[in-house]
Amino acid sequence: MKIPTLMPSMFFVAILGLAAVVCAQTPPLPDACPCGRSRNPLFDAALKACESQLGGSPQHPVAFALMAKCMDAKGFKRPPGLPPGPPPGLDNPPPPPASGS
């Protein structure tokens, strides 16, 4: 069976059009935290200051309770209603469910 001469070029144009549609619908990546909200430069500065004051590093992170106290002292209080501990993410498992007994 012989392939029509226009078939490869039509296939290429269709793939190119599909790629253009996908690229046009992809939203730009904002400078945001994993939760989707934009980062506050004052918050980032306070976070780095607390980490340096408490002697933390990426290899040896500071305990969450100590970091929370330091951030509270700098004016960044944890919103009410959130479970205690760090938020779940790539490195943190979700908190255990509340026991209802």
N, CA, C and O atoms as CSV, one atom per row, in Angstrom:
chain,resi,resn,atom,element,x,y,z
A,1,MET,N,N,0.842,-1.174,0.000
A,1,MET,CA,C,0.000,0.000,0.000
A,1,MET,C,C,0.888,1.238,0.000
A,1,MET,O,O,1.828,1.345,0.788
A,2,LYS,N,N,0.584,2.146,-0.874
A,2,LYS,CA,C,1.370,3.363,-1.016
A,2,LYS,C,C,0.764,4.480,-0.168
A,2,LYS,O,O,-0.447,4.699,-0.183
A,3,ILE,N,N,1.638,5.191,0.582
A,3,ILE,CA,C,1.204,6.307,1.423
A,3,ILE,C,C,1.010,7.526,0.533
A,3,ILE,O,O,1.897,7.867,-0.250
A,4,PRO,N,N,-0.131,8.182,0.642
A,4,PRO,CA,C,-0.338,9.401,-0.156
A,4,PRO,C,C,0.742,10.432,0.160
A,4,PRO,O,O,1.245,10.474,1.282
A,5,THR,N,N,1.093,11.243,-0.794
A,5,THR,CA,C,2.203,12.185,-0.633
A,5,THR,C,C,1.904,13.277,0.388
A,5,THR,O,O,2.837,13.801,0.998
A,6,LEU,N,N,0.675,13.631,0.593
A,6,LEU,CA,C,0.341,14.674,1.560
A,6,LEU,C,C,0.214,14.147,2.995
A,6,LEU,O,O,0.161,14.946,3.930
A,7,MET,N,N,0.165,12.851,3.185
A,7,MET,CA,C,-0.075,12.292,4.512
A,7,MET,C,C,1.015,12.674,5.522
A,7,MET,O,O,0.657,13.116,6.613
A,8,PRO,N,N,2.310,12.538,5.241
A,8,PRO,CA,C,3.316,12.917,6.249
A,8,PRO,C,C,3.278,14.403,6.608
A,8,PRO,O,O,3.432,14.762,7.776
A,9,SER,N,N,3.075,15.269,5.613
A,9,SER,CA,C,3.041,16.701,5.914
A,9,SER,C,C,1.788,17.066,6.699
A,9,SER,O,O,1.848,17.944,7.559
A,10,MET,N,N,0.657,16.422,6.432
A,10,MET,CA,C,-0.566,16.668,7.197
A,10,MET,C,C,-0.397,16.197,8.639
A,10,MET,O,O,-0.861,16.855,9.570
A,11,PHE,N,N,0.258,15.073,8.817
A,11,PHE,CA,C,0.506,14.544,10.160
A,11,PHE,C,C,1.398,15.511,10.943
A,11,PHE,O,O,1.142,15.773,12.118
A,12,PHE,N,N,2.434,16.037,10.307
A,12,PHE,CA,C,3.341,16.980,10.953
A,12,PHE,C,C,2.601,18.258,11.354
A,12,PHE,O,O,2.795,18.757,12.463
A,13,VAL,N,N,1.769,18.785,10.483
A,13,VAL,CA,C,1.013,20.000,10.764
A,13,VAL,C,C,0.034,19.762,11.912
A,13,VAL,O,O,-0.143,20.634,12.762
A,14,ALA,N,N,-0.600,18.595,11.945
A,14,ALA,CA,C,-1.541,18.285,13.021
A,14,ALA,C,C,-0.824,18.218,14.369
A,14,ALA,O,O,-1.331,18.750,15.356
A,15,ILE,N,N,0.336,17.580,14.429
A,15,ILE,CA,C,1.115,17.490,15.671
A,15,ILE,C,C,1.580,18.880,16.097
A,15,ILE,O,O,1.527,19.212,17.281
A,16,LEU,N,N,2.031,19.689,15.153
A,16,LEU,CA,C,2.486,21.043,15.455
A,16,LEU,C,C,1.333,21.890,15.999
A,16,LEU,O,O,1.521,22.656,16.943
A,17,GLY,N,N,0.162,21.759,15.418
A,17,GLY,CA,C,-1.013,22.491,15.901
A,17,GLY,C,C,-1.423,22.061,17.293
A,17,GLY,O,O,-1.774,22.896,18.127
A,18,LEU,N,N,-1.381,20.763,17.550
A,18,LEU,CA,C,-1.712,20.246,18.880
A,18,LEU,C,C,-0.724,20.760,19.920
A,18,LEU,O,O,-1.125,21.133,21.023
A,19,ALA,N,N,0.549,20.784,19.584
A,19,ALA,CA,C,1.569,21.303,20.500
A,19,ALA,C,C,1.342,22.789,20.773
A,19,ALA,O,O,1.530,23.238,21.903
A,20,ALA,N,N,0.949,23.548,19.777
A,20,ALA,CA,C,0.688,24.983,19.961
A,20,ALA,C,C,-0.491,25.203,20.894
A,20,ALA,O,O,-0.464,26.101,21.735
A,21,VAL,N,N,-1.525,24.385,20.748
A,21,VAL,CA,C,-2.698,24.508,21.616
A,21,VAL,C,C,-2.325,24.184,23.057
A,21,VAL,O,O,-2.739,24.896,23.972
A,22,VAL,N,N,-1.556,23.133,23.274
A,22,VAL,CA,C,-1.155,22.750,24.629
A,22,VAL,C,C,-0.283,23.830,25.259
A,22,VAL,O,O,-0.472,24.166,26.428
A,23,CYS,N,N,0.660,24.377,24.512
A,23,CYS,CA,C,1.533,25.432,25.044
A,23,CYS,C,C,0.753,26.698,25.353
A,23,CYS,O,O,1.073,27.393,26.317
A,24,ALA,N,N,-0.244,27.007,24.574
A,24,ALA,CA,C,-1.030,28.220,24.802
A,24,ALA,C,C,-1.892,28.093,26.049
A,24,ALA,O,O,-2.200,29.106,26.678
A,25,GLN,N,N,-2.291,26.889,26.423
A,25,GLN,CA,C,-3.155,26.696,27.576
A,25,GLN,C,C,-2.379,26.498,28.866
A,25,GLN,O,O,-2.979,26.549,29.939
A,26,THR,N,N,-1.083,26.276,28.812
A,26,THR,CA,C,-0.292,26.073,30.011
A,26,THR,C,C,-0.060,27.422,30.675
A,26,THR,O,O,0.483,28.331,30.048
A,27,PRO,N,N,-0.473,27.571,31.971
A,27,PRO,CA,C,-0.270,28.857,32.636
A,27,PRO,C,C,1.205,29.066,32.964
A,27,PRO,O,O,1.928,28.097,33.200
A,28,PRO,N,N,1.655,30.305,32.982
A,28,PRO,CA,C,3.050,30.553,33.353
A,28,PRO,C,C,3.274,30.189,34.817
A,28,PRO,O,O,2.363,30.289,35.639
A,29,LEU,N,N,4.484,29.771,35.129
A,29,LEU,CA,C,4.806,29.379,36.491
A,29,LEU,C,C,5.137,30.619,37.316
A,29,LEU,O,O,6.146,31.277,37.063
A,30,PRO,N,N,4.294,30.946,38.308
A,30,PRO,CA,C,4.589,32.118,39.138
A,30,PRO,C,C,5.624,31.760,40.201
A,30,PRO,O,O,5.883,30.588,40.472
A,31,ASP,N,N,6.199,32.785,40.786
A,31,ASP,CA,C,7.104,32.582,41.912
A,31,ASP,C,C,6.214,32.331,43.115
A,31,ASP,O,O,5.859,33.265,43.834
A,32,ALA,N,N,5.857,31.095,43.333
A,32,ALA,CA,C,4.882,30.764,44.363
A,32,ALA,C,C,5.362,29.605,45.213
A,32,ALA,O,O,6.219,28.815,44.817
A,33,CYS,N,N,4.781,29.536,46.387
A,33,CYS,CA,C,5.077,28.411,47.266
A,33,CYS,C,C,4.258,27.207,46.797
A,33,CYS,O,O,3.365,27.370,45.965
A,34,PRO,N,N,4.533,26.007,47.304
A,34,PRO,CA,C,3.796,24.826,46.851
A,34,PRO,C,C,2.295,24.916,47.058
A,34,PRO,O,O,1.533,24.230,46.376
A,35,CYS,N,N,1.858,25.754,47.993
A,35,CYS,CA,C,0.428,25.859,48.247
A,35,CYS,C,C,-0.277,26.723,47.210
A,35,CYS,O,O,-1.505,26.803,47.216
A,36,GLY,N,N,0.467,27.368,46.322
A,36,GLY,CA,C,-0.138,28.131,45.258
A,36,GLY,C,C,-0.219,29.618,45.525
A,36,GLY,O,O,-0.513,30.381,44.604
A,37,ARG,N,N,0.030,30.063,46.748
A,37,ARG,CA,C,0.003,31.495,47.044
A,37,ARG,C,C,1.370,32.101,46.761
A,37,ARG,O,O,2.389,31.417,46.854
A,38,SER,N,N,1.390,33.377,46.418
A,38,SER,CA,C,2.671,34.015,46.135
A,38,SER,C,C,3.424,34.236,47.444
A,38,SER,O,O,2.819,34.424,48.499
A,39,ARG,N,N,4.744,34.211,47.358
A,39,ARG,CA,C,5.584,34.361,48.540
A,39,ARG,C,C,5.711,35.830,48.915
A,39,ARG,O,O,5.717,36.705,48.049
A,40,ASN,N,N,5.812,36.091,50.211
A,40,ASN,CA,C,6.005,37.416,50.754
A,40,ASN,C,C,7.490,37.582,51.049
A,40,ASN,O,O,8.043,36.786,51.808
A,41,PRO,N,N,8.162,38.587,50.479
A,41,PRO,CA,C,9.596,38.742,50.735
A,41,PRO,C,C,9.901,38.994,52.208
A,41,PRO,O,O,10.959,38.588,52.688
A,42,LEU,N,N,8.998,39.657,52.940
A,42,LEU,CA,C,9.209,39.866,54.376
A,42,LEU,C,C,9.154,38.543,55.124
A,42,LEU,O,O,9.927,38.311,56.054
A,43,PHE,N,N,8.229,37.676,54.710
A,43,PHE,CA,C,8.130,36.351,55.329
A,43,PHE,C,C,9.391,35.538,55.060
A,43,PHE,O,O,9.923,34.888,55.959
A,44,ASP,N,N,9.863,35.578,53.819
A,44,ASP,CA,C,11.080,34.841,53.474
A,44,ASP,C,C,12.279,35.339,54.272
A,44,ASP,O,O,13.099,34.540,54.724
A,45,ALA,N,N,12.388,36.675,54.449
A,45,ALA,CA,C,13.499,37.232,55.227
A,45,ALA,C,C,13.409,36.802,56.685
A,45,ALA,O,O,14.424,36.450,57.287
A,46,ALA,N,N,12.201,36.827,57.267
A,46,ALA,CA,C,12.020,36.388,58.651
A,46,ALA,C,C,12.338,34.903,58.794
A,46,ALA,O,O,12.937,34.487,59.787
A,47,LEU,N,N,11.947,34.117,57.824
A,47,LEU,CA,C,12.216,32.684,57.853
A,47,LEU,C,C,13.715,32.409,57.840
A,47,LEU,O,O,14.204,31.574,58.601
A,48,LYS,N,N,14.445,33.114,56.973
A,48,LYS,CA,C,15.904,32.934,56.914
A,48,LYS,C,C,16.565,33.427,58.191
A,48,LYS,O,O,17.519,32.815,58.670
A,49,ALA,N,N,16.063,34.538,58.754
A,49,ALA,CA,C,16.634,35.059,59.998
A,49,ALA,C,C,16.417,34.075,61.145
A,49,ALA,O,O,17.330,33.839,61.937
A,50,CYS,N,N,15.234,33.506,61.243
A,50,CYS,CA,C,14.955,32.524,62.297
A,50,CYS,C,C,15.842,31.294,62.128
A,50,CYS,O,O,16.377,30.764,63.101
A,51,GLU,N,N,15.991,30.849,60.886
A,51,GLU,CA,C,16.814,29.669,60.643
A,51,GLU,C,C,18.265,29.923,61.039
A,51,GLU,O,O,18.913,29.051,61.617
A,52,SER,N,N,18.779,31.117,60.731
A,52,SER,CA,C,20.168,31.410,61.092
A,52,SER,C,C,20.313,31.622,62.602
A,52,SER,O,O,21.325,31.228,63.181
A,53,GLN,N,N,19.316,32.241,63.247
A,53,GLN,CA,C,19.370,32.437,64.699
A,53,GLN,C,C,19.364,31.115,65.447
A,53,GLN,O,O,20.047,30.961,66.459
A,54,LEU,N,N,18.591,30.162,64.945
A,54,LEU,CA,C,18.443,28.877,65.633
A,54,LEU,C,C,19.463,27.846,65.170
A,54,LEU,O,O,19.462,26.715,65.657
A,55,GLY,N,N,20.330,28.220,64.238
A,55,GLY,CA,C,21.393,27.327,63.792
A,55,GLY,C,C,20.937,26.213,62.864
A,55,GLY,O,O,21.510,25.124,62.873
A,56,GLY,N,N,19.930,26.472,62.079
A,56,GLY,CA,C,19.435,25.459,61.155
A,56,GLY,C,C,20.141,25.514,59.812
A,56,GLY,O,O,20.738,26.524,59.438
A,57,SER,N,N,20.056,24.408,59.104
A,57,SER,CA,C,20.607,24.308,57.753
A,57,SER,C,C,19.740,23.324,56.977
A,57,SER,O,O,18.950,22.597,57.580
A,58,PRO,N,N,19.873,23.285,55.651
A,58,PRO,CA,C,19.075,22.310,54.894
A,58,PRO,C,C,19.345,20.860,55.326
A,58,PRO,O,O,18.449,20.018,55.265
A,59,GLN,N,N,20.572,20.572,55.759
A,59,GLN,CA,C,20.889,19.212,56.193
A,59,GLN,C,C,20.347,18.942,57.602
A,59,GLN,O,O,19.994,17.805,57.917
A,60,HIS,N,N,20.278,19.966,58.445
A,60,HIS,CA,C,19.808,19.834,59.824
A,60,HIS,C,C,18.767,20.914,60.101
A,60,HIS,O,O,19.100,21.962,60.654
A,61,PRO,N,N,17.499,20.671,59.722
A,61,PRO,CA,C,16.469,21.688,59.912
A,61,PRO,C,C,16.145,21.892,61.396
A,61,PRO,O,O,16.359,21.010,62.228
A,62,VAL,N,N,15.631,23.069,61.693
A,62,VAL,CA,C,15.234,23.425,63.054
A,62,VAL,C,C,13.889,22.761,63.357
A,62,VAL,O,O,13.059,22.581,62.466
A,63,ALA,N,N,13.686,22.399,64.627
A,63,ALA,CA,C,12.403,21.811,65.035
A,63,ALA,C,C,11.270,22.796,64.730
A,63,ALA,O,O,11.438,24.008,64.868
A,64,PHE,N,N,10.129,22.268,64.319
A,64,PHE,CA,C,9.016,23.106,63.892
A,64,PHE,C,C,8.531,23.997,65.023
A,64,PHE,O,O,8.208,25.160,64.783
A,65,ALA,N,N,8.470,23.483,66.261
A,65,ALA,CA,C,7.978,24.276,67.389
A,65,ALA,C,C,8.877,25.489,67.632
A,65,ALA,O,O,8.376,26.583,67.889
A,66,LEU,N,N,10.198,25.307,67.553
A,66,LEU,CA,C,11.123,26.428,67.753
A,66,LEU,C,C,10.977,27.457,66.631
A,66,LEU,O,O,11.001,28.663,66.877
A,67,MET,N,N,10.829,26.976,65.417
A,67,MET,CA,C,10.681,27.871,64.276
A,67,MET,C,C,9.371,28.651,64.388
A,67,MET,O,O,9.332,29.839,64.072
A,68,ALA,N,N,8.305,27.997,64.834
A,68,ALA,CA,C,7.012,28.665,64.988
A,68,ALA,C,C,7.096,29.770,66.036
A,68,ALA,O,O,6.534,30.848,65.841
A,69,LYS,N,N,7.799,29.515,67.158
A,69,LYS,CA,C,7.961,30.539,68.192
A,69,LYS,C,C,8.747,31.733,67.654
A,69,LYS,O,O,8.386,32.880,67.920
A,70,CYS,N,N,9.801,31.480,66.911
A,70,CYS,CA,C,10.610,32.558,66.347
A,70,CYS,C,C,9.791,33.372,65.351
A,70,CYS,O,O,9.858,34.601,65.357
A,71,MET,N,N,9.025,32.708,64.505
A,71,MET,CA,C,8.211,33.425,63.520
A,71,MET,C,C,7.106,34.225,64.213
A,71,MET,O,O,6.766,35.320,63.763
A,72,ASP,N,N,6.537,33.689,65.311
A,72,ASP,CA,C,5.550,34.436,66.083
A,72,ASP,C,C,6.165,35.717,66.631
A,72,ASP,O,O,5.538,36.775,66.610
A,73,ALA,N,N,7.406,35.612,67.124
A,73,ALA,CA,C,8.091,36.782,67.674
A,73,ALA,C,C,8.348,37.831,66.590
A,73,ALA,O,O,8.413,39.022,66.893
A,74,LYS,N,N,8.493,37.414,65.354
A,74,LYS,CA,C,8.740,38.346,64.248
A,74,LYS,C,C,7.438,38.860,63.631
A,74,LYS,O,O,7.469,39.635,62.675
A,75,GLY,N,N,6.289,38.432,64.176
A,75,GLY,CA,C,5.007,38.951,63.708
A,75,GLY,C,C,4.296,38.085,62.680
A,75,GLY,O,O,3.308,38.523,62.091
A,76,PHE,N,N,4.768,36.881,62.451
A,76,PHE,CA,C,4.122,35.969,61.499
A,76,PHE,C,C,3.519,34.805,62.276
A,76,PHE,O,O,4.159,33.774,62.483
A,77,LYS,N,N,2.275,34.996,62.699
A,77,LYS,CA,C,1.599,33.962,63.484
A,77,LYS,C,C,0.938,32.958,62.551
A,77,LYS,O,O,0.489,33.299,61.457
A,78,ARG,N,N,0.890,31.718,63.010
A,78,ARG,CA,C,0.238,30.646,62.256
A,78,ARG,C,C,-1.267,30.880,62.281
A,78,ARG,O,O,-1.819,31.151,63.347
A,79,PRO,N,N,-1.950,30.783,61.137
A,79,PRO,CA,C,-3.402,31.000,61.116
A,79,PRO,C,C,-4.128,30.002,62.015
A,79,PRO,O,O,-3.742,28.835,62.083
A,80,PRO,N,N,-5.180,30.453,62.708
A,80,PRO,CA,C,-5.924,29.528,63.578
A,80,PRO,C,C,-6.651,28.471,62.753
A,80,PRO,O,O,-7.031,28.706,61.605
A,81,GLY,N,N,-6.832,27.327,63.352
A,81,GLY,CA,C,-7.552,26.243,62.690
A,81,GLY,C,C,-6.669,25.264,61.951
A,81,GLY,O,O,-7.159,24.230,61.495
A,82,LEU,N,N,-5.384,25.549,61.814
A,82,LEU,CA,C,-4.484,24.613,61.142
A,82,LEU,C,C,-3.986,23.582,62.150
A,82,LEU,O,O,-3.793,23.905,63.321
A,83,PRO,N,N,-3.777,22.352,61.708
A,83,PRO,CA,C,-3.255,21.348,62.636
A,83,PRO,C,C,-1.834,21.710,63.046
A,83,PRO,O,O,-1.123,22.373,62.291
A,84,PRO,N,N,-1.408,21.280,64.245
A,84,PRO,CA,C,-0.043,21.580,64.672
A,84,PRO,C,C,0.969,20.853,63.801
A,84,PRO,O,O,0.685,19.782,63.264
A,85,GLY,N,N,2.128,21.431,63.667
A,85,GLY,CA,C,3.189,20.807,62.890
A,85,GLY,C,C,3.318,21.423,61.522
A,85,GLY,O,O,2.516,22.268,61.125
A,86,PRO,N,N,4.350,20.988,60.793
A,86,PRO,CA,C,4.577,21.548,59.461
A,86,PRO,C,C,3.497,21.106,58.487
A,86,PRO,O,O,2.887,20.052,58.668
A,87,PRO,N,N,3.260,21.910,57.452
A,87,PRO,CA,C,2.263,21.509,56.463
A,87,PRO,C,C,2.749,20.313,55.662
A,87,PRO,O,O,3.954,20.162,55.459
A,88,PRO,N,N,1.838,19.456,55.202
A,88,PRO,CA,C,2.271,18.322,54.391
A,88,PRO,C,C,2.840,18.812,53.068
A,88,PRO,O,O,2.366,19.798,52.504
A,89,GLY,N,N,3.830,18.136,52.592
A,89,GLY,CA,C,4.462,18.503,51.337
A,89,GLY,C,C,5.302,17.355,50.848
A,89,GLY,O,O,5.052,16.203,51.202
A,90,LEU,N,N,6.295,17.655,50.038
A,90,LEU,CA,C,7.141,16.617,49.488
A,90,LEU,C,C,7.943,15.904,50.571
A,90,LEU,O,O,8.137,14.690,50.509
A,91,ASP,N,N,8.413,16.672,51.578
A,91,ASP,CA,C,9.231,16.083,52.623
A,91,ASP,C,C,8.447,15.752,53.877
A,91,ASP,O,O,8.955,15.038,54.742
A,92,ASN,N,N,7.221,16.251,54.004
A,92,ASN,CA,C,6.451,16.054,55.216
A,92,ASN,C,C,5.224,15.200,54.927
A,92,ASN,O,O,4.468,15.499,54.003
A,93,PRO,N,N,5.015,14.135,55.708
A,93,PRO,CA,C,3.788,13.354,55.522
A,93,PRO,C,C,2.603,14.122,56.076
A,93,PRO,O,O,2.792,15.032,56.884
A,94,PRO,N,N,1.387,13.785,55.668
A,94,PRO,CA,C,0.217,14.473,56.210
A,94,PRO,C,C,0.065,14.150,57.693
A,94,PRO,O,O,0.506,13.092,58.142
A,95,PRO,N,N,-0.564,15.064,58.473
A,95,PRO,CA,C,-0.737,14.792,59.896
A,95,PRO,C,C,-1.671,13.611,60.113
A,95,PRO,O,O,-2.515,13.317,59.266
A,96,PRO,N,N,-1.521,12.933,61.250
A,96,PRO,CA,C,-2.432,11.807,61.508
A,96,PRO,C,C,-3.845,12.321,61.738
A,96,PRO,O,O,-4.032,13.451,62.189
A,97,PRO,N,N,-4.846,11.489,61.429
A,97,PRO,CA,C,-6.225,11.932,61.638
A,97,PRO,C,C,-6.513,12.090,63.127
A,97,PRO,O,O,-5.948,11.384,63.963
A,98,ALA,N,N,-7.400,13.026,63.441
A,98,ALA,CA,C,-7.764,13.245,64.847
A,98,ALA,C,C,-8.549,12.046,65.358
A,98,ALA,O,O,-9.440,11.530,64.684
A,99,SER,N,N,-8.197,11.617,66.566
A,99,SER,CA,C,-8.904,10.475,67.149
A,99,SER,C,C,-10.223,10.975,67.694
A,99,SER,O,O,-10.266,11.997,68.378
A,100,GLY,N,N,-11.283,10.278,67.403
A,100,GLY,CA,C,-12.628,10.708,67.818
A,100,GLY,C,C,-13.146,9.919,68.996
A,100,GLY,O,O,-14.356,9.722,69.106
A,101,SER,N,N,-12.268,9.452,69.896
A,101,SER,CA,C,-12.778,8.677,71.021
A,101,SER,C,C,-12.983,9.473,72.253
A,101,SER,O,O,-13.410,8.933,73.274
